[in-house]
């Protein structure tokens, strides 16, 4: 890996696909309309007495609106506990809103059955968590191939495509290693390859560099930027790193239950 102080940051053997041509007319890929998310109070006592409350009712956001256009890289920032991760869960159909709607293209997520929601996540969404969640008993190659195998792709085809994507993240020579034999940065790059192996239209990343040291975090974020451009992705990233956020097309701050443009004078 090249030192960030010496120029471009790349991992050894990382893929070098040329960026796709820029499309000037962009469509809305993801939108949220009037989104509200509330959690009821959790009580430990009997009856309706508030004396037994272990957690009061919580409202993360109310009437939240969001539009993400094709090809955008959008950063969502805000204080811990503001609901950033919960918002990503709603966009990925991992959770359902209390009120409001989430749309991916012309598809309304609230209309999904559990099976359709799973198919949506496998087909349209690539999700990267702060922790890699690799399966320790499988190799890096097998971990990357899992989403394809889950949709019924032939094993030989799934492994071949997984190998290509490991090459794209600079880990072609680590394909047969298990997660415990990889560094933290390598594990996160495997999870990024796993998220993109299905060629989704939308990349959602929740603090993808949060568990990494400074130099590795910089290299992983630069890798996400290159893959975003090379594969024409639409990306929404939650991050506490304001330097990384500044490198995105837009910065939205989740504040008091609403998203505001962090670059505008009002925001």
Secondary structure, 3 states (H helix, E strand, C coil): CCCHHHCCCCCCCCCCCCCCCCCCCCCEEEEEEEEEEEECCEECCCCCCHHHEEECCEEEEEEEEEEEECCCEEEEECCCCCCHHHHHHHHCCCCCCCEEEEEECCEEHHHCCHHHHHHHHHHCEEEECCCCCCCCCCEHHHHHHHHHHHCCCCHHHHHHHHHHHHHHCCCHHHCCCEHHHCCHHHHHHHHHHHHHCCCCCEEEEECCCCCCCHHHHHHHHHHHHHHHHHCCCEEEEECCCHHHHHCCCEEEEEECCEEEECCCCCC
